[in-house]
């Protein structure tokens, strides 16, 4: 998460320096984002064509890959409240309780298994069940990835550090297979292991590259910590002098056109209610996200330092 620390510093320094250094024109809104240019560029261009407002790259609006960074900015009282007309468009699990930020698109944690598993009852109902000896030697994960560390953070904050430590130790000592980020779905399809922990977008991205992929996606029971659904999120900085235009940008990012763009370009779940994806973009579970997700404040995902310390303590990192 060193990248997130750099993001926080950049956003905080920008927020402090904004009144003195901004070169924005009256019809500009300044956007800071940690998202890929290929994902952000087209939708920002469409917003500019639709509204006549250009989105530059010093911060009025902060758009992050996960909710954790915005949770930290909210904790520092650096985000301006969003109106109900914006926050009410997203289900409660994927927005700030105080209206400081709102989720745009979701990445759900899932279990991927190979096609040869005929008995669906063999799929565990909880992520914690993977610690059972019956799964020893049959699990894979990518502990260096941000998404896995977010999962450990959620498990630690929901179930406690002791339970999470015990789970990590049991899975690790049971002969877990360690993969590099980006290769985990392909490896299970090639027959390396029966079950791997990853995110749904990784699964669909890999399947998009190979529609004959010999792997399937599964989920734990509704509300299980293993079903964590993080949200690419957006907020407006308290120091912004363009809050009205910034709100128009946030509203646009929740429009059906933008939501479909996130699904098509990044295989992420649309979080704005009422958005219907065409058949070619359908992703399992997209209509059940609030039901599947654990009861957890996504803004707390910034508390990941203790999770990395736990991973080092067990010997995983």
C-alpha positions as protocol buffer text, in pm:
chain_id: "A"
residue {
  index: 1
  type: UNK
  ca { x: 0 y: 0 z: 0 }
}
residue {
  index: 2
  type: UNK
  ca { x: 295 y: 238 z: -41 }
}
residue {
  index: 3
  type: UNK
  ca { x: 113 y: 370 z: -347 }
}
residue {
  index: 4
  type: UNK
  ca { x: -180 y: 469 z: -126 }
}
residue {
  index: 5
  type: UNK
  ca { x: 50 y: 654 z: 112 }
}
residue {
  index: 6
  type: UNK
  ca { x: 184 y: 854 z: -183 }
}
residue {
  index: 7
  type: UNK
  ca { x: -174 y: 922 z: -293 }
}
residue {
  index: 8
  type: UNK
  ca { x: -268 y: 1052 z: 52 }
}
residue {
  index: 9
  type: UNK
  ca { x: 34 y: 1282 z: 58 }
}
residue {
  index: 10
  type: UNK
  ca { x: -41 y: 1413 z: -289 }
}
residue {
  index: 11
  type: UNK
  ca { x: -406 y: 1476 z: -210 }
}
residue {
  index: 12
  type: UNK
  ca { x: -330 y: 1639 z: 124 }
}
residue {
  index: 13
  type: UNK
  ca { x: -60 y: 1862 z: -20 }
}
residue {
  index: 14
  type: UNK
  ca { x: -288 y: 1954 z: -309 }
}
residue {
  index: 15
  type: UNK
  ca { x: -571 y: 2037 z: -70 }
}
residue {
  index: 16
  type: UNK
  ca { x: -346 y: 2266 z: 134 }
}
residue {
  index: 17
  type: UNK
  ca { x: -186 y: 2433 z: -167 }
}
residue {
  index: 18
  type: UNK
  ca { x: -498 y: 2457 z: -382 }
}
residue {
  index: 19
  type: UNK
  ca { x: -599 y: 2824 z: -331 }
}
residue {
  index: 20
  type: UNK
  ca { x: -247 y: 2948 z: -405 }
}
residue {
  index: 21
  type: UNK
  ca { x: -143 y: 2731 z: -697 }
}
residue {
  index: 22
  type: UNK
  ca { x: -449 y: 2642 z: -903 }
}
residue {
  index: 23
  type: UNK
  ca { x: -454 y: 2755 z: -1264 }
}
residue {
  index: 24
  type: UNK
  ca { x: -806 y: 2632 z: -1341 }
}
residue {
  index: 25
  type: UNK
  ca { x: -1034 y: 2837 z: -1562 }
}
residue {
  index: 26
  type: UNK
  ca { x: -1386 y: 2925 z: -1439 }
}
residue {
  index: 27
  type: UNK
  ca { x: -1539 y: 2638 z: -1641 }
}
residue {
  index: 28
  type: UNK
  ca { x: -1289 y: 2375 z: -1519 }
}
residue {
  index: 29
  type: UNK
  ca { x: -1324 y: 2122 z: -1241 }
}
residue {
  index: 30
  type: UNK
  ca { x: -1003 y: 1970 z: -1108 }
}
residue {
  index: 31
  type: UNK
  ca { x: -991 y: 1590 z: -1077 }
}
residue {
  index: 32
  type: UNK
  ca { x: -733 y: 1383 z: -892 }
}
residue {
  index: 33
  type: UNK
  ca { x: -754 y: 1011 z: -959 }
}
residue {
  index: 34
  type: UNK
  ca { x: -550 y: 701 z: -890 }
}
residue {
  index: 35
  type: UNK
  ca { x: -738 y: 512 z: -1160 }
}
residue {
  index: 36
  type: UNK
  ca { x: -588 y: 403 z: -1494 }
}
residue {
  index: 37
  type: UNK
  ca { x: -582 y: 668 z: -1766 }
}
residue {
  index: 38
  type: UNK
  ca { x: -739 y: 424 z: -2013 }
}
residue {
  index: 39
  type: UNK
  ca { x: -1043 y: 393 z: -1785 }
}
residue {
  index: 40
  type: UNK
  ca { x: -1071 y: 759 z: -1680 }
}
residue {
  index: 41
  type: UNK
  ca { x: -982 y: 939 z: -2004 }
}
residue {
  index: 42
  type: UNK
  ca { x: -1283 y: 845 z: -2220 }
}
residue {
  index: 43
  type: UNK
  ca { x: -1542 y: 915 z: -1950 }
}
residue {
  index: 44
  type: UNK
  ca { x: -1388 y: 1253 z: -1860 }
}
residue {
  index: 45
  type: UNK
  ca { x: -1388 y: 1348 z: -2229 }
}
residue {
  index: 46
  type: UNK
  ca { x: -1755 y: 1254 z: -2256 }
}
residue {
  index: 47
  type: UNK
  ca { x: -1837 y: 1461 z: -1948 }
}
residue {
  index: 48
  type: UNK
  ca { x: -1661 y: 1764 z: -2101 }
}
residue {
  index: 49
  type: UNK
  ca { x: -1851 y: 1725 z: -2430 }
}
residue {
  index: 50
  type: UNK
  ca { x: -2183 y: 1683 z: -2250 }
}
residue {
  index: 51
  type: UNK
  ca { x: -2149 y: 1971 z: -2003 }
}
residue {
  index: 52
  type: UNK
  ca { x: -1882 y: 2202 z: -2143 }
}
residue {
  index: 53
  type: UNK
  ca { x: -1686 y: 2161 z: -1818 }
}
residue {
  index: 54
  type: UNK
  ca { x: -1324 y: 2045 z: -1850 }
}
residue {
  index: 55
  type: UNK
  ca { x: -1181 y: 1816 z: -1582 }
}
residue {
  index: 56
  type: UNK
  ca { x: -817 y: 1904 z: -1515 }
}
residue {
  index: 57
  type: UNK
  ca { x: -574 y: 1726 z: -1288 }
}
residue {
  index: 58
  type: UNK
  ca { x: -545 y: 1925 z: -968 }
}
residue {
  index: 59
  type: UNK
  ca { x: -788 y: 1828 z: -707 }
}
residue {
  index: 60
  type: UNK
  ca { x: -1142 y: 1945 z: -657 }
}
residue {
  index: 61
  type: UNK
  ca { x: -1260 y: 1586 z: -695 }
}
residue {
  index: 62
  type: UNK
  ca { x: -1073 y: 1278 z: -569 }
}
residue {
  index: 63
  type: UNK
  ca { x: -1150 y: 948 z: -743 }
}
residue {
  index: 64
  type: UNK
  ca { x: -979 y: 641 z: -600 }
}
residue {
  index: 65
  type: UNK
  ca { x: -960 y: 271 z: -685 }
}
residue {
  index: 66
  type: UNK
  ca { x: -1093 y: 175 z: -341 }
}
residue {
  index: 67
  type: UNK
  ca { x: -1289 y: 341 z: -61 }
}
residue {
  index: 68
  type: UNK
  ca { x: -1004 y: 330 z: 193 }
}
residue {
  index: 69
  type: UNK
  ca { x: -823 y: 647 z: 82 }
}
residue {
  index: 70
  type: UNK
  ca { x: -1145 y: 846 z: 95 }
}
residue {
  index: 71
  type: UNK
  ca { x: -1217 y: 704 z: 438 }
}
residue {
  index: 72
  type: UNK
  ca { x: -886 y: 849 z: 551 }
}
residue {
  index: 73
  type: UNK
  ca { x: -964 y: 1187 z: 392 }
}
residue {
  index: 74
  type: UNK
  ca { x: -1305 y: 1181 z: 562 }
}
residue {
  index: 75
  type: UNK
  ca { x: -1136 y: 1106 z: 894 }
}
residue {
  index: 76
  type: UNK
  ca { x: -926 y: 1419 z: 843 }
}
residue {
  index: 77
  type: UNK
  ca { x: -1239 y: 1628 z: 765 }
}
residue {
  index: 78
  type: UNK
  ca { x: -1102 y: 1702 z: 419 }
}
residue {
  index: 79
  type: UNK
  ca { x: -1413 y: 1604 z: 220 }
}
residue {
  index: 80
  type: UNK
  ca { x: -1720 y: 1818 z: 160 }
}
residue {
  index: 81
  type: UNK
  ca { x: -2059 y: 1649 z: 215 }
}
residue {
  index: 82
  type: UNK
  ca { x: -2236 y: 1527 z: -97 }
}
residue {
  index: 83
  type: UNK
  ca { x: -2607 y: 1603 z: -144 }
}
residue {
  index: 84
  type: UNK
  ca { x: -2871 y: 1334 z: -92 }
}
residue {
  index: 85
  type: UNK
  ca { x: -2955 y: 1359 z: -461 }
}
residue {
  index: 86
  type: UNK
  ca { x: -2617 y: 1196 z: -527 }
}
residue {
  index: 87
  type: UNK
  ca { x: -2567 y: 962 z: -230 }
}
residue {
  index: 88
  type: UNK
  ca { x: -2920 y: 817 z: -252 }
}
residue {
  index: 89
  type: UNK
  ca { x: -2836 y: 675 z: -595 }
}
residue {
  index: 90
  type: UNK
  ca { x: -2598 y: 419 z: -440 }
}
residue {
  index: 91
  type: UNK
  ca { x: -2687 y: 143 z: -189 }
}
residue {
  index: 92
  type: UNK
  ca { x: -2582 y: 213 z: 171 }
}
residue {
  index: 93
  type: UNK
  ca { x: -2298 y: -43 z: 191 }
}
residue {
  index: 94
  type: UNK
  ca { x: -2112 y: 142 z: -85 }
}
residue {
  index: 95
  type: UNK
  ca { x: -2120 y: 500 z: 39 }
}
residue {
  index: 96
  type: UNK
  ca { x: -2012 y: 701 z: 341 }
}
residue {
  index: 97
  type: UNK
  ca { x: -2264 y: 706 z: 626 }
}
residue {
  index: 98
  type: UNK
  ca { x: -2192 y: 1078 z: 657 }
}
residue {
  index: 99
  type: UNK
  ca { x: -2224 y: 1150 z: 286 }
}
residue {
  index: 100
  type: UNK
  ca { x: -1855 y: 1235 z: 245 }
}
residue {
  index: 101
  type: UNK
  ca { x: -1792 y: 998 z: -47 }
}
residue {
  index: 102
  type: UNK
  ca { x: -1984 y: 766 z: -273 }
}
residue {
  index: 103
  type: UNK
  ca { x: -1894 y: 441 z: -452 }
}
residue {
  index: 104
  type: UNK
  ca { x: -1898 y: 435 z: -832 }
}
residue {
  index: 105
  type: UNK
  ca { x: -1812 y: 76 z: -925 }
}
residue {
  index: 106
  type: UNK
  ca { x: -1745 y: -238 z: -726 }
}
residue {
  index: 107
  type: UNK
  ca { x: -1492 y: -522 z: -717 }
}
residue {
  index: 108
  type: UNK
  ca { x: -1617 y: -828 z: -536 }
}
residue {
  index: 109
  type: UNK
  ca { x: -1393 y: -1082 z: -365 }
}
residue {
  index: 110
  type: UNK
  ca { x: -1473 y: -1432 z: -487 }
}
residue {
  index: 111
  type: UNK
  ca { x: -1352 y: -1790 z: -485 }
}
residue {
  index: 112
  type: UNK
  ca { x: -1252 y: -1933 z: -822 }
}
residue {
  index: 113
  type: UNK
  ca { x: -1231 y: -2308 z: -875 }
}
residue {
  index: 114
  type: UNK
  ca { x: -1154 y: -2534 z: -1168 }
}
residue {
  index: 115
  type: UNK
  ca { x: -1425 y: -2677 z: -1392 }
}
residue {
  index: 116
  type: UNK
  ca { x: -1363 y: -3032 z: -1275 }
}
residue {
  index: 117
  type: UNK
  ca { x: -1529 y: -2967 z: -939 }
}
residue {
  index: 118
  type: UNK
  ca { x: -1866 y: -3127 z: -1000 }
}
residue {
  index: 119
  type: UNK
  ca { x: -1995 y: -3121 z: -641 }
}
residue {
  index: 120
  type: UNK
  ca { x: -2095 y: -2763 z: -556 }
}
residue {
  index: 121
  type: UNK
  ca { x: -2133 y: -2862 z: -191 }
}
residue {
  index: 122
  type: UNK
  ca { x: -1752 y: -2884 z: -183 }
}
residue {
  index: 123
  type: UNK
  ca { x: -1739 y: -2504 z: -216 }
}
residue {
  index: 124
  type: UNK
  ca { x: -1701 y: -2363 z: 138 }
}
residue {
  index: 125
  type: UNK
  ca { x: -1974 y: -2139 z: 274 }
}
residue {
  index: 126
  type: UNK
  ca { x: -1731 y: -1909 z: 455 }
}
residue {
  index: 127
  type: UNK
  ca { x: -1382 y: -1785 z: 380 }
}
residue {
  index: 128
  type: UNK
  ca { x: -1284 y: -1903 z: 728 }
}
residue {
  index: 129
  type: UNK
  ca { x: -1369 y: -2262 z: 628 }
}
residue {
  index: 130
  type: UNK
  ca { x: -1060 y: -2264 z: 404 }
}
residue {
  index: 131
  type: UNK
  ca { x: -856 y: -2314 z: 721 }
}
residue {
  index: 132
  type: UNK
  ca { x: -1009 y: -2662 z: 763 }
}
residue {
  index: 133
  type: UNK
  ca { x: -771 y: -2951 z: 702 }
}
residue {
  index: 134
  type: UNK
  ca { x: -994 y: -3076 z: 418 }
}
residue {
  index: 135
  type: UNK
  ca { x: -876 y: -2778 z: 212 }
}
residue {
  index: 136
  type: UNK
  ca { x: -506 y: -2814 z: 288 }
}
residue {
  index: 137
  type: UNK
  ca { x: -302 y: -2810 z: -30 }
}
residue {
  index: 138
  type: UNK
  ca { x: -602 y: -2694 z: -232 }
}
residue {
  index: 139
  type: UNK
  ca { x: -591 y: -2316 z: -187 }
}
residue {
  index: 140
  type: UNK
  ca { x: -409 y: -2037 z: -370 }
}
residue {
  index: 141
  type: UNK
  ca { x: -375 y: -1666 z: -298 }
}
residue {
  index: 142
  type: UNK
  ca { x: -174 y: -1356 z: -391 }
}
residue {
  index: 143
  type: UNK
  ca { x: -74 y: -1197 z: -58 }
}
residue {
  index: 144
  type: UNK
  ca { x: 128 y: -915 z: -214 }
}
residue {
  index: 145
  type: UNK
  ca { x: -179 y: -774 z: -391 }
}
residue {
  index: 146
  type: UNK
  ca { x: -366 y: -475 z: -250 }
}
residue {
  index: 147
  type: UNK
  ca { x: -696 y: -658 z: -290 }
}
residue {
  index: 148
  type: UNK
  ca { x: -585 y: -953 z: -76 }
}
residue {
  index: 149
  type: UNK
  ca { x: -455 y: -719 z: 194 }
}
residue {
  index: 150
  type: UNK
  ca { x: -792 y: -538 z: 184 }
}
residue {
  index: 151
  type: UNK
  ca { x: -962 y: -874 z: 240 }
}
residue {
  index: 152
  type: UNK
  ca { x: -740 y: -944 z: 541 }
}
residue {
  index: 153
  type: UNK
  ca { x: -816 y: -594 z: 675 }
}
residue {
  index: 154
  type: UNK
  ca { x: -1191 y: -656 z: 649 }
}
residue {
  index: 155
  type: UNK
  ca { x: -1159 y: -999 z: 813 }
}
residue {
  index: 156
  type: UNK
  ca { x: -950 y: -853 z: 1095 }
}
residue {
  index: 157
  type: UNK
  ca { x: -1193 y: -568 z: 1162 }
}
residue {
  index: 158
  type: UNK
  ca { x: -1501 y: -791 z: 1140 }
}
residue {
  index: 159
  type: UNK
  ca { x: -1386 y: -1111 z: 1313 }
}
residue {
  index: 160
  type: UNK
  ca { x: -1090 y: -982 z: 1515 }
}
residue {
  index: 161
  type: UNK
  ca { x: -713 y: -1006 z: 1485 }
}
residue {
  index: 162
  type: UNK
  ca { x: -686 y: -1338 z: 1672 }
}
residue {
  index: 163
  type: UNK
  ca { x: -935 y: -1520 z: 1447 }
}
residue {
  index: 164
  type: UNK
  ca { x: -774 y: -1376 z: 1135 }
}
residue {
  index: 165
  type: UNK
  ca { x: -425 y: -1466 z: 1255 }
}
residue {
  index: 166
  type: UNK
  ca { x: -540 y: -1823 z: 1320 }
}
residue {
  index: 167
  type: UNK
  ca { x: -696 y: -1844 z: 974 }
}
residue {
  index: 168
  type: UNK
  ca { x: -385 y: -1711 z: 800 }
}
residue {
  index: 169
  type: UNK
  ca { x: -162 y: -1951 z: 993 }
}
residue {
  index: 170
  type: UNK
  ca { x: -380 y: -2256 z: 919 }
}
residue {
  index: 171
  type: UNK
  ca { x: -409 y: -2183 z: 546 }
}
residue {
  index: 172
  type: UNK
  ca { x: -40 y: -2095 z: 515 }
}
residue {
  index: 173
  type: UNK
  ca { x: 81 y: -2403 z: 701 }
}
residue {
  index: 174
  type: UNK
  ca { x: -167 y: -2618 z: 509 }
}
residue {
  index: 175
  type: UNK
  ca { x: 36 y: -2575 z: 191 }
}
residue {
  index: 176
  type: UNK
  ca { x: -113 y: -2271 z: 23 }
}
residue {
  index: 177
  type: UNK
  ca { x: 9 y: -2186 z: -328 }
}
residue {
  index: 178
  type: UNK
  ca { x: 137 y: -1829 z: -369 }
}
residue {
  index: 179
  type: UNK
  ca { x: 77 y: -1650 z: -699 }
}
residue {
  index: 180
  type: UNK
  ca { x: 173 y: -1317 z: -846 }
}
residue {
  index: 181
  type: UNK
  ca { x: -109 y: -1066 z: -899 }
}
residue {
  index: 182
  type: UNK
  ca { x: -269 y: -1112 z: -1238 }
}
residue {
  index: 183
  type: UNK
  ca { x: -188 y: -1480 z: -1288 }
}
residue {
  index: 184
  type: UNK
  ca { x: -406 y: -1641 z: -1025 }
}
residue {
  index: 185
  type: UNK
  ca { x: -717 y: -1721 z: -1234 }
}
residue {
  index: 186
  type: UNK
  ca { x: -511 y: -1856 z: -1522 }
}
residue {
  index: 187
  type: UNK
  ca { x: -324 y: -2085 z: -1285 }
}
residue {
  index: 188
  type: UNK
  ca { x: -638 y: -2243 z: -1142 }
}
residue {
  index: 189
  type: UNK
  ca { x: -774 y: -2292 z: -1494 }
}
residue {
  index: 190
  type: UNK
  ca { x: -450 y: -2469 z: -1582 }
}
residue {
  index: 191
  type: UNK
  ca { x: -508 y: -2711 z: -1292 }
}
residue {
  index: 192
  type: UNK
  ca { x: -264 y: -2585 z: -1028 }
}
residue {
  index: 193
  type: UNK
  ca { x: -510 y: -2568 z: -737 }
}
residue {
  index: 194
  type: UNK
  ca { x: -879 y: -2622 z: -670 }
}
residue {
  index: 195
  type: UNK
  ca { x: -965 y: -2291 z: -500 }
}
residue {
  index: 196
  type: UNK
  ca { x: -811 y: -1943 z: -531 }
}
residue {
  index: 197
  type: UNK
  ca { x: -903 y: -1616 z: -362 }
}
residue {
  index: 198
  type: UNK
  ca { x: -926 y: -1324 z: -604 }
}
residue {
  index: 199
  type: UNK
  ca { x: -1172 y: -1058 z: -725 }
}
residue {
  index: 200
  type: UNK
  ca { x: -1453 y: -1100 z: -975 }
}
residue {
  index: 201
  type: UNK
  ca { x: -1304 y: -849 z: -1221 }
}
residue {
  index: 202
  type: UNK
  ca { x: -985 y: -1056 z: -1238 }
}
residue {
  index: 203
  type: UNK
  ca { x: -1196 y: -1360 z: -1325 }
}
residue {
  index: 204
  type: UNK
  ca { x: -1395 y: -1183 z: -1597 }
}
residue {
  index: 205
  type: UNK
  ca { x: -1088 y: -1011 z: -1740 }
}
residue {
  index: 206
  type: UNK
  ca { x: -910 y: -1345 z: -1773 }
}
residue {
  index: 207
  type: UNK
  ca { x: -1219 y: -1507 z: -1923 }
}
residue {
  index: 208
  type: UNK
  ca { x: -1246 y: -1217 z: -2166 }
}
residue {
  index: 209
  type: UNK
  ca { x: -902 y: -1313 z: -2294 }
}
residue {
  index: 210
  type: UNK
  ca { x: -1001 y: -1681 z: -2320 }
}
residue {
  index: 211
  type: UNK
  ca { x: -1370 y: -1771 z: -2342 }
}
residue {
  index: 212
  type: UNK
  ca { x: -1282 y: -2140 z: -2303 }
}
residue {
  index: 213
  type: UNK
  ca { x: -1138 y: -2074 z: -1955 }
}
residue {
  index: 214
  type: UNK
  ca { x: -1176 y: -2391 z: -1745 }
}
residue {
  index: 215
  type: UNK
  ca { x: -1268 y: -2211 z: -1424 }
}
residue {
  index: 216
  type: UNK
  ca { x: -1579 y: -2100 z: -1240 }
}
residue {
  index: 217
  type: UNK
  ca { x: -1663 y: -1823 z: -998 }
}
residue {
  index: 218
  type: UNK
  ca { x: -1822 y: -1895 z: -659 }
}
residue {
  index: 219
  type: UNK
  ca { x: -1916 y: -1691 z: -353 }
}
residue {
  index: 220
  type: UNK
  ca { x: -1945 y: -1752 z: 15 }
}
residue {
  index: 221
  type: UNK
  ca { x: -2278 y: -1720 z: 196 }
}
residue {
  index: 222
  type: UNK
  ca { x: -2435 y: -1372 z: 198 }
}
residue {
  index: 223
  type: UNK
  ca { x: -2272 y: -1140 z: 451 }
}
residue {
  index: 224
  type: UNK
  ca { x: -1952 y: -1344 z: 485 }
}
residue {
  index: 225
  type: UNK
  ca { x: -1630 y: -1138 z: 515 }
}
residue {
  index: 226
  type: UNK
  ca { x: -1499 y: -1332 z: 215 }
}
residue {
  index: 227
  type: UNK
  ca { x: -1758 y: -1153 z: 0 }
}
residue {
  index: 228
  type: UNK
  ca { x: -1600 y: -812 z: 61 }
}
residue {
  index: 229
  type: UNK
  ca { x: -1700 y: -574 z: -220 }
}
residue {
  index: 230
  type: UNK
  ca { x: -1471 y: -273 z: -236 }
}
residue {
  index: 231
  type: UNK
  ca { x: -1581 y: 34 z: -426 }
}
residue {
  index: 232
  type: UNK
  ca { x: -1394 y: 268 z: -655 }
}
residue {
  index: 233
  type: UNK
  ca { x: -1512 y: 588 z: -491 }
}
residue {
  index: 234
  type: UNK
  ca { x: -1525 y: 963 z: -533 }
}
residue {
  index: 235
  type: UNK
  ca { x: -1540 y: 1266 z: -306 }
}
residue {
  index: 236
  type: UNK
  ca { x: -1510 y: 1644 z: -327 }
}
residue {
  index: 237
  type: UNK
  ca { x: -1237 y: 1820 z: -131 }
}
residue {
  index: 238
  type: UNK
  ca { x: -1349 y: 2062 z: 136 }
}
residue {
  index: 239
  type: UNK
  ca { x: -1116 y: 2330 z: -5 }
}
residue {
  index: 240
  type: UNK
  ca { x: -1263 y: 2315 z: -356 }
}
residue {
  index: 241
  type: UNK
  ca { x: -1379 y: 2644 z: -503 }
}
residue {
  index: 242
  type: UNK
  ca { x: -1578 y: 2461 z: -771 }
}
residue {
  index: 243
  type: UNK
  ca { x: -1813 y: 2248 z: -562 }
}
residue {
  index: 244
  type: UNK
  ca { x: -2117 y: 2295 z: -785 }
}
residue {
  index: 245
  type: UNK
  ca { x: -1930 y: 2181 z: -1096 }
}
residue {
  index: 246
  type: UNK
  ca { x: -1760 y: 1907 z: -896 }
}
residue {
  index: 247
  type: UNK
  ca { x: -2103 y: 1775 z: -793 }
}
residue {
  index: 248
  type: UNK
  ca { x: -2204 y: 1768 z: -1160 }
}
residue {
  index: 249
  type: UNK
  ca { x: -1900 y: 1553 z: -1235 }
}
residue {
  index: 250
  type: UNK
  ca { x: -1978 y: 1312 z: -951 }
}
residue {
  index: 251
  type: UNK
  ca { x: -2339 y: 1291 z: -1068 }
}
residue {
  index: 252
  type: UNK
  ca { x: -2222 y: 1217 z: -1421 }
}
residue {
  index: 253
  type: UNK
  ca { x: -2000 y: 935 z: -1297 }
}
residue {
  index: 254
  type: UNK
  ca { x: -2317 y: 772 z: -1163 }
}
residue {
  index: 255
  type: UNK
  ca { x: -2501 y: 806 z: -1495 }
}
residue {
  index: 256
  type: UNK
  ca { x: -2593 y: 495 z: -1692 }
}
residue {
  index: 257
  type: UNK
  ca { x: -2339 y: 581 z: -1964 }
}
residue {
  index: 258
  type: UNK
  ca { x: -2053 y: 606 z: -1714 }
}
residue {
  index: 259
  type: UNK
  ca { x: -2163 y: 299 z: -1522 }
}
residue {
  index: 260
  type: UNK
  ca { x: -2173 y: 91 z: -1839 }
}
residue {
  index: 261
  type: UNK
  ca { x: -1828 y: 221 z: -1927 }
}
residue {
  index: 262
  type: UNK
  ca { x: -1685 y: 93 z: -1598 }
}
residue {
  index: 263
  type: UNK
  ca { x: -1843 y: -247 z: -1657 }
}
residue {
  index: 264
  type: UNK
  ca { x: -1720 y: -272 z: -2015 }
}
residue {
  index: 265
  type: UNK
  ca { x: -1369 y: -135 z: -1957 }
}
residue {
  index: 266
  type: UNK
  ca { x: -1282 y: -267 z: -1611 }
}
residue {
  index: 267
  type: UNK
  ca { x: -1531 y: -552 z: -1550 }
}
residue {
  index: 268
  type: UNK
  ca { x: -1647 y: -369 z: -1237 }
}
residue {
  index: 269
  type: UNK
  ca { x: -2000 y: -380 z: -1097 }
}
residue {
  index: 270
  type: UNK
  ca { x: -2211 y: -66 z: -1153 }
}
residue {
  index: 271
  type: UNK
  ca { x: -2310 y: 69 z: -811 }
}
residue {
  index: 272
  type: UNK
  ca { x: -2570 y: 324 z: -916 }
}
residue {
  index: 273
  type: UNK
  ca { x: -2915 y: 178 z: -856 }
}
residue {
  index: 274
  type: UNK
  ca { x: -3134 y: 117 z: -1158 }
}
residue {
  index: 275
  type: UNK
  ca { x: -2850 y: 68 z: -1407 }
}
residue {
  index: 276
  type: UNK
  ca { x: -2923 y: -227 z: -1633 }
}
residue {
  index: 277
  type: UNK
  ca { x: -2635 y: -386 z: -1816 }
}
residue {
  index: 278
  type: UNK
  ca { x: -2686 y: -542 z: -2160 }
}
residue {
  index: 279
  type: UNK
  ca { x: -2663 y: -920 z: -2184 }
}
residue {
  index: 280
  type: UNK
  ca { x: -2308 y: -900 z: -2318 }
}
residue {
  index: 281
  type: UNK
  ca { x: -2193 y: -729 z: -1994 }
}
residue {
  index: 282
  type: UNK
  ca { x: -2379 y: -942 z: -1739 }
}
residue {
  index: 283
  type: UNK
  ca { x: -2169 y: -1047 z: -1436 }
}
residue {
  index: 284
  type: UNK
  ca { x: -2286 y: -1298 z: -1178 }
}
residue {
  index: 285
  type: UNK
  ca { x: -2408 y: -1137 z: -857 }
}
residue {
  index: 286
  type: UNK
  ca { x: -2439 y: -783 z: -996 }
}
residue {
  index: 287
  type: UNK
  ca { x: -2806 y: -767 z: -888 }
}
residue {
  index: 288
  type: UNK
  ca { x: -2735 y: -890 z: -532 }
}
residue {
  index: 289
  type: UNK
  ca { x: -2442 y: -679 z: -415 }
}
residue {
  index: 290
  type: UNK
  ca { x: -2594 y: -532 z: -93 }
}
residue {
  index: 291
  type: UNK
  ca { x: -2715 y: -881 z: 6 }
}
residue {
  index: 292
  type: UNK
  ca { x: -2380 y: -1050 z: -62 }
}
residue {
  index: 293
  type: UNK
  ca { x: -2153 y: -790 z: 100 }
}
residue {
  index: 294
  type: UNK
  ca { x: -2057 y: -812 z: 469 }
}
residue {
  index: 295
  type: UNK
  ca { x: -2179 y: -543 z: 709 }
}
residue {
  index: 296
  type: UNK
  ca { x: -1861 y: -336 z: 698 }
}
residue {
  index: 297
  type: UNK
  ca { x: -1759 y: 29 z: 656 }
}
residue {
  index: 298
  type: UNK
  ca { x: -1544 y: 31 z: 340 }
}
residue {
  index: 299
  type: UNK
  ca { x: -1385 y: 358 z: 449 }
}
residue {
  index: 300
  type: UNK
  ca { x: -1198 y: 160 z: 716 }
}
residue {
  index: 301
  type: UNK
  ca { x: -995 y: -25 z: 453 }
}
residue {
  index: 302
  type: UNK
  ca { x: -724 y: 238 z: 495 }
}
residue {
  index: 303
  type: UNK
  ca { x: -631 y: 59 z: 820 }
}
residue {
  index: 304
  type: UNK
  ca { x: -413 y: -187 z: 632 }
}
residue {
  index: 305
  type: UNK
  ca { x: -78 y: -138 z: 808 }
}
residue {
  index: 306
  type: UNK
  ca { x: -184 y: -377 z: 1085 }
}
residue {
  index: 307
  type: UNK
  ca { x: -287 y: -633 z: 823 }
}
residue {
  index: 308
  type: UNK
  ca { x: 53 y: -626 z: 658 }
}
residue {
  index: 309
  type: UNK
  ca { x: 213 y: -658 z: 1001 }
}
residue {
  index: 310
  type: UNK
  ca { x: -5 y: -964 z: 1063 }
}
residue {
  index: 311
  type: UNK
  ca { x: 97 y: -1116 z: 730 }
}
residue {
  index: 312
  type: UNK
  ca { x: 464 y: -1061 z: 817 }
}
residue {
  index: 313
  type: UNK
  ca { x: 414 y: -1205 z: 1166 }
}
residue {
  index: 314
  type: UNK
  ca { x: 274 y: -1530 z: 1022 }
}
residue {
  index: 315
  type: UNK
  ca { x: 555 y: -1542 z: 762 }
}
residue {
  index: 316
  type: UNK
  ca { x: 339 y: -1483 z: 457 }
}
residue {
  index: 317
  type: UNK
  ca { x: 513 y: -1158 z: 351 }
}
